[in-house]
Structure formats: C-alpha cells, structure tokens
Amino acid sequence: MRLDEFQGVNAGYVLELYERYRQNPESIDPETRQAFESWTPPSHDTASTQPISGNTNIQKIVGAANLAECIRRYGHLAARIDPLGSEPIGDPSLHPGAHGITDADLKALPASLVDGPVAESSANAFEAIEKLRRIYCSTIGFDYAHVFVPEEREWVRHAAESGRFLPPMDATSTEAVLDRITQVEVFERFLHRTFPGKTRFSVEGLDMLVPILDEIICGAADHGARNAVLGMAHRGRLNVLAHVLDKPYAQILAEFKDPVAAKSFRIDLGWMGDVKYHAGARTAAPRGQMYVTLAPNPSHLEAVNPVVEGMARAAGTSVDRPGAAHFNGGITLPILIHGDAAFPGQGVVAETLNLSRLAGYDTGGTIHIIANNQLGFTATPADSYSTSYASGLARGFKIPIVHVNADDPVACLEAARLAWEYRARFGLDFLIDLVGYRRYGHNEGDEPSFTQPVVYKAIASHPTVREIWAHTLVDKGTIRPELPDALFKRHLEVLETAYASLKPEQDYVPPLPPRAVAGAAGLVSTGVPLDRLREINDALLTRPHGFTFHRKLERGLEKRKTALANPVERSVDWATAEELALATILADGIPIRMTGEDVERGTFSHRHAVFHDADTGKQLIALQAFPHSRAAFEIHNSPLSENAAVGFEFGYNVQEPRRLVIWEAQYGDFINGAQVMLDQFVTSGRAKWGLTPSLVFLLPHGYEGQGPEHSSARPERFLEAAADINLRLVNCTTAAQYFHLLRRQAALLERDPLPLFVLTPKSLLRHPAVGSTPQELEQGRFLSVIDDDDARGRGGAIKRVVLCSGKVYVDLIGSERRAVSSHIAICRVEQLYPFPNIALKEVLERYPSVRDLVWLQEEPENMGAWAFIRPQLEELIGDRCPLRYIGRARSASPSEGSAAWHQLNQKTLIEQAFDLDSHASVPSLVLSKQV
Ligand SMILES: Cc1ncc(C[n+]2csc(CCOP(=O)(O)OP(=O)(O)O)c2C)c(N)n1
C-alpha cells in the first residue's frame, strides 16, 4: 500500500506521524522514519495527482496504532462484566485482522506505537496490545471515549492503563474486604431466615456495593469532605443503612417486628411514618470529620436524585457573609445509586444530570453507581432501554463510565478509587455501572422464575461474591482456609445477639417531626421602620460608578427612588415590596437562595434582581451589594426543568433549613411538572419522615384570558394535599401583604417551618389596586383575611358577603356595580390554608343581617378552592344563611381558550356577584347556585 492511499482517520494518523517526523525525526521509530525519508506529503492541490512512493510497513504501523485505539475505545464491548457469564458482544475492530495486521506483525513492531504506560514495560507492540486487552477487556469496561475534554479523557486513560488505582492486595486489605462482604451477606441471610417472606429488597448479587461505598466515602473523608449525601432506591437500602450509615441492628430488627408502639402514633405531630426501606438516616458520629446522610426516599424511582444534589449543594455552600454565596465542592459529596431499569427510564435522571455543570447547581461532581442487577422487576434490558448499556444516558453528559463485574472485588474497588479520584481532580460526575444479578425475585416474596426461568437456574447455583473471594484468597494462600467460616459465624452472632436482646417497642425510634411553636405565625412581627426601609431602598438603588442601566429601565428606577417618600401614598408596587422584603430579611441575617426559570429578570420583566450593564453586559446584583446585608443572597435562572429544579430546592432547603429558599414558576401551572416532588417530598415529607421543609413557591395565577394553562396554578392540588398543617397556601392581593408574608416566612424558619405556596399576580404586578403605602410596610402584618373596609361601617345593612381570593377581588372592586352595591361586602381570604376560620368568623359576625354568603372564584367549580372551602364555610355559617357558589361551572379544562370568551365569563361572574337574584343573561360557563 502506498502512503497516499491511506484514508480518513488513518490518513490523519500518517500525517500526524509525518509531522512528528518533520519536527524531530528521532521521535518516531526507525522503520517509520525510513518510510518518510522518501515521501512527500500531499498538498491540498496536488494530493490526488502526485505519485508518492511508500513502504508497506506503514500500513502495519497504522494498523497497530488503530488496533490500540480501538481497544481503548471499544474494549469495554468485549469486557467480561456479567457475573453470570453472558458472552460480551465484542467488536470486530478489536482484532488485528480488522486492521490488516497479524500477531506476528505486532511482534515485529515497537511497543511505542501503542503508547501509554503499557508500552513502557513491553518488549514489542504485541505485548503492549495484550496488556491493553487485559485492562480494557477484563472484568472492567472503561467507557470514556465520549469525554470530549482531552485533559479529562487522557486522565481516565492513564488512570486505567497505569493501574494506579488498583486496591492494595496485601493480606490485611484483602481480608478486610472478605470481612466486609461477609457482613453484608450474613445480614441478608439472617433477615431472610428470621423474617421469611418479608420484603427487604436484598442486595445479594450486588454485595460489592457496600465496599465500593466504603472506599468512596473514606476517600472523600481523607480529602477533607464534611458531608457525603447518598440517594438510593429500595435495592440494598437496608444493608447500606446498617453498614454505611451505621443504623443500629436493633432498630432495623425492631422495624421488621413493626411494633404497635405508642410513640409511633403521633398524629398530633402530623406523623404517619413510612416503610422501612424508604427511611433516611445520618451517621450519629462523623467518619473523620465527615457525616454521611442517606436522604429519605419515596417509592418513585430516581425522584430523590435532585433532592440529594440540592442537599449536597447546601452542605457545601457558605452563606454567612453578605454578597454572593460561596460553594466549595471539596467539602461535600453526593452519591447516587440508581437502578438499571430506572436510570434510563425516568426523565428526572436526565433533568438532574443536566444540572451538574450549571453554576447555580454544581455540586462538585456526583458519583453515580448503577446497581445493575440486569432486571427491572420482571423486565429485561431489552424491555428497558434503547441504549447499549443502562448507563447510556450519561455519555451525553461527558461522564466517564466504568462497567464492572460485581463478582470481582479487585475490579470493583479499582472502579471506586478511580471514581473518587476523578471527582476530586475535576469536580465532575463519574459513573460506576456495577453489573451483578438479583439473587431473589424483585422482592423476597416474588417468584422470579415465572419470567426468568433460565437466568434463575443459573443464579441458584452461582456462588456468592463472598464465596468466590474466599476461594481466591485461600487458593492464593493469603488466608487460612477456616477464616471465611469463622468470619461468617462472628457476624451471625452479632445479629443473633441483637435479635435476642431486642425490645421492639423501645428499639423502634421513629424520626418524629418537631412540634411547632403554637400560634407562631400570628405572633411574629414583620413591620420595618420606615426610616430603615428608606435607607435600604436608597442603598439598593445606588449606582456603582460607571454602570450603565438599560434606557428602558431608567424610568422604573427613578420611580423606585420616591416609592417610600409619602407614607400614605399607594406607591409601593409588587416588585418593590418583594425586593424590600428580601433586603430586610438579609439585613436580619437570614441567607436567601432564589431560583426559577428566568427568575433573575422575572418572567414579566418586573424583578430585575440582576442588572446587565447596557454597554458591557457586566452584572449588578443589588441584593448582594447593599451595606445593611448580613447574609448571602444567591439567585439563579434555572434550566428549563420543574421536576428536578423543585427537587433540588427541596433538598437544599431540608439540608439547611435556616436559609430562605424560594422557587418561582414561570406560570403557576408549570409546577405540574414537579407534581412528583410536591406529592412525594414537599407536602408529605413531614408525615412520612419528620422533615420540616419551608420552601417558598411563587406561582403566577389568575384568569386573564391567557388560556387553560397560563390561568391557573391549580390551587386545588395544594388544598387536596393539605392536612395536619403541612403547608401554607396564600393568594395575596397587595404588595404589603406579600412583603409581610415573605418576612413572616423567614421569621418562622426555625419556629414553625412549613412549605409556602404563594399564588402571585401577573397583570396585577403593576396595577394600582395592588400597590401599598409605605406605612403598611411599617405598621402592618400579614392578614389571612381582609375585611371590606368600605362595608364595615354599615355592617347591619349588608345583605350579601362575597368571599373571594386573589386577583378576582380586583375585578370585583373595579366593577361599576361596586359603587351602587352598598348592601354587598367583599372580603378577601388571603390565606387558604391553614384555613383562617377564626378570622373569618370575626368578619362574618360584623354582618348580622346577611342573607347569603357567597364563595366567588374564577376557577371552574371542580377546581380552585371551592371543594376545600365549602365544608369549612358551611360549618362557619351553620343555618344563619344559605351558602352560594359563583364561579365557572365544572369543566375538564381550567379555562376558556379565547380571550373574548374569557372576558364574557369574567364579566358575568362579576355581574352575578352584585346581583342578588338573577342569573347569567348571556350564554357563558359561569354558574351561580345555592348549595
Ligand atoms: C416511578 C416509578 N415507577 C414504577 C415503580 C415500580 N417499580 C418499583 S421497583 C421497579 C423495578 C426497578 O428496576 P431497577 O431500576 O432495575 O431496580 P431494581 O429493583 O432491579 O434494583 C419498578 C418498576 C416505581 N417504584 N417508581
């Protein structure tokens, strides 16, 4: 073959070699040098025509180099990573013949062609290639060709080929591994025997998971990490709880006994508990200086991923100084253990991986482990994913992957050590695909051979990893033959002793939520002296020298300067109230984290928490730069995610509950995408796991003719989940109410933490009716019910009390009918949950002659607050007067699609509020009925 006949990659390689030869002929081997001596490389215009002489050895050289490259890229396809011995798919490019060479050719070529650490110790290319095969096609498959950053890819390559991360093989280390996997196996066997048929989701078949975690956690602790946060599903969780989190055997065994202990029934605290394989834990004592936490986990697979990331982010972020928050990935370590069916199947995995390199969400690198038992309940890999491996998704995120045979402890520990070092070096994610099997069915009561008869026959006679490792060590003479049994017996005795002395009712310790300070919400004072507010407002508006604001923003900034000038003028709009609330919270020393899609500017261009210099694009964050602040403020535009984005903030919040965490939806309905997080974590986390979240959700809501989605934040969903005082749901109508609400939430973070859902305005953001006076910020407080100030003085004359919540109130008071309807009072229920029945009762008592009480809402009858509020109102009024519903009729969709139709319905709604008798005169969706 002539030199100029090489094509594609090969041609590139020849030219690269030639370039090396040109610069330093000594840098390449003599045979190649000889070939180049008589060769002229093609120039662009002559490449196809110039006759070039060559040497056929070049083909062999290139063939050897390509073979080495293919082994590095595709060797994992031939790796023996399945403990059950399935044949790897392999790849033709892994054979010399595919590159036009033979073993004999390789033996005649220098090892330097293969490059890397293996070349240094090899006599020729054949030896070096054989060593590469042992590395890349053994019980580990290094899968990193997709890592497009050369430095990262080269690091993994060198780490793999140098064997630098192989575990020590001295007698003490190898025996320690045997001891650990014996402990893991004995635990499962003991539970199997003692509680036959009880679900435990045994780890067996993936026992090496525990030593892998040991290795990673110890590595992190040695390098100064302070917190490791783990997230995992059911598989092997009890084993991890017992051996990685050090959860006492007594407690786990007590949970298996499931005692009806009085202390576990604490409905007064809103406590319901959860199944034992969902419980979280935290190590009681640190390992080194590091605590290990396992996040509690719902049944929804992979949902915990963003929660763990948020926890890790919070644990690594320091916020005690004003200005920006500072994240240090070196002190925190998230570890996520995934299922092989769940990892590719659940969208939240991709959403979470997408957070990993974003400044506001970086956690310094996550170590992922796929606990790959090659089954998902009854589904096989062919049923479960379209990628080649369960880990395929990680490739797109440039995450190095190591597939490893779970029956080879040495390979497993090498993978763990490599993962940890990579993370420490680059602060990036790493994935271990731990390939094993599942010894029993999906759970221990499930019969796996109904669907996998052949595999389960093989598993029945397959030795455990403990047995395999024990044999290896005995055969090598590293340990005495009687040691494996002795270790087994010792660990069994520990469990038997714990079981024999078990007092289930005492040993069972539910993680009850703390009792809230009674009435705390009503007691906090949230007003701020006007002088202080003015001072802070001026400081927030200070222009750094040389900063040019966008021309269109200048007017708003000018207006802001005088917003607090007149104490009784309604000059404080929504955005001003928000910024002043946040600023005063920071001045009180409470750090704030705020995220959401486009949250920095605000969807409706009202917030401008981050200014961009009109000339340079440089950023200015006023809340990080005012002198009164005593804590950090961070704000980040989130990626276009709701599920992972909310999960992340939930995790951040529960990890560091003394920080105010706010998530804003672009439109309230987008929170639908985070329904799993709401149901599984936010609203039930207290009842299931004793968590006390206090995350704030800002959800634009209100019927303005923008169609079914952008009208409703679906308040009914929060009300459906509301029980045992597990959340606050507010639909407030003035800037001052919002100011006090945010300040109240910050003040309650420790005393009475609850998630806060705020239905926020859209068109009303700049509406004068929503504006408040500076005096209201100074003197007021949050009111859960606002009476009708105009009607109060003539309480006896009021015939109808209309109760409503949120934006529709502004429509009502803006109606022409309002001025001529002195017999109607319009009162606002600003807090829907906890339901303010005392405040409402007081309001209703002011109107003794009322003939009907109306609940008016914009939403259809099957949505909004009606279903929740109806029984509450019925109880409040008893038989004093009838209760009436005015609102849209039941509907499958939240609102009309047409703006004109919306207006018609909205008008009818308002008309009916003021009309004591009549019904809709035009065809509309609106319903007015006595109930
Ligand atoms: C979101 C979600 N969908 C379905 C299930 C029901 N489910 C529980 S475990 C399981 C199989 C999971 O397989 P895999 O991820 O491989 O984990 P393994 O149980 O094999 O460890 C299924 C379908 C669930 N818990 N969560």
PDBQT file of the ligand as one rigid body, heavy atoms in Angstrom, charges set to zero:
ROOT
HETATM    1  C1  LIG A1001     -41.570   5.946  39.116  1.00  0.00    +0.000 C 
HETATM    2  C2  LIG A1001     -41.781   4.502  39.437  1.00  0.00    +0.000 A 
HETATM    3  N1  LIG A1001     -42.328   3.689  38.533  1.00  0.00    +0.000 NA
HETATM    4  C3  LIG A1001     -42.529   2.395  38.809  1.00  0.00    +0.000 A 
HETATM    5  C4  LIG A1001     -42.191   1.883  40.027  1.00  0.00    +0.000 A 
HETATM    6  C5  LIG A1001     -42.473   0.410  40.366  1.00  0.00    +0.000 C 
HETATM    7  N2  LIG A1001     -41.187  -0.331  40.480  1.00  0.00    +0.000 N 
HETATM    8  C6  LIG A1001     -40.581  -0.478  41.647  1.00  0.00    +0.000 A 
HETATM    9  S1  LIG A1001     -39.111  -1.220  41.503  1.00  0.00    +0.000 SA
HETATM   10  C7  LIG A1001     -39.290  -1.410  39.855  1.00  0.00    +0.000 A 
HETATM   11  C8  LIG A1001     -38.199  -2.043  39.047  1.00  0.00    +0.000 C 
HETATM   12  C9  LIG A1001     -36.952  -1.229  39.151  1.00  0.00    +0.000 C 
HETATM   13  O1  LIG A1001     -35.918  -1.830  38.448  1.00  0.00    +0.000 OA
HETATM   14  P1  LIG A1001     -34.458  -1.303  38.599  1.00  0.00    +0.000 P 
HETATM   15  O2  LIG A1001     -34.395   0.151  38.402  1.00  0.00    +0.000 OA
HETATM   16  O3  LIG A1001     -33.602  -2.118  37.704  1.00  0.00    +0.000 OA
HETATM   17  O4  LIG A1001     -34.104  -1.582  40.123  1.00  0.00    +0.000 OA
HETATM   18  P2  LIG A1001     -34.072  -2.992  40.881  1.00  0.00    +0.000 P 
HETATM   19  O5  LIG A1001     -35.355  -3.167  41.602  1.00  0.00    +0.000 OA
HETATM   20  O6  LIG A1001     -33.833  -4.046  39.878  1.00  0.00    +0.000 OA
HETATM   21  O7  LIG A1001     -32.944  -2.868  41.816  1.00  0.00    +0.000 OA
HETATM   22  C10 LIG A1001     -40.497  -0.901  39.432  1.00  0.00    +0.000 A 
HETATM   23  C11 LIG A1001     -40.994  -0.932  38.041  1.00  0.00    +0.000 C 
HETATM   24  C12 LIG A1001     -41.668   2.788  40.972  1.00  0.00    +0.000 A 
HETATM   25  N3  LIG A1001     -41.364   2.421  42.211  1.00  0.00    +0.000 N 
HETATM   26  N4  LIG A1001     -41.439   4.069  40.654  1.00  0.00    +0.000 NA
ENDROOT
TORSDOF 0
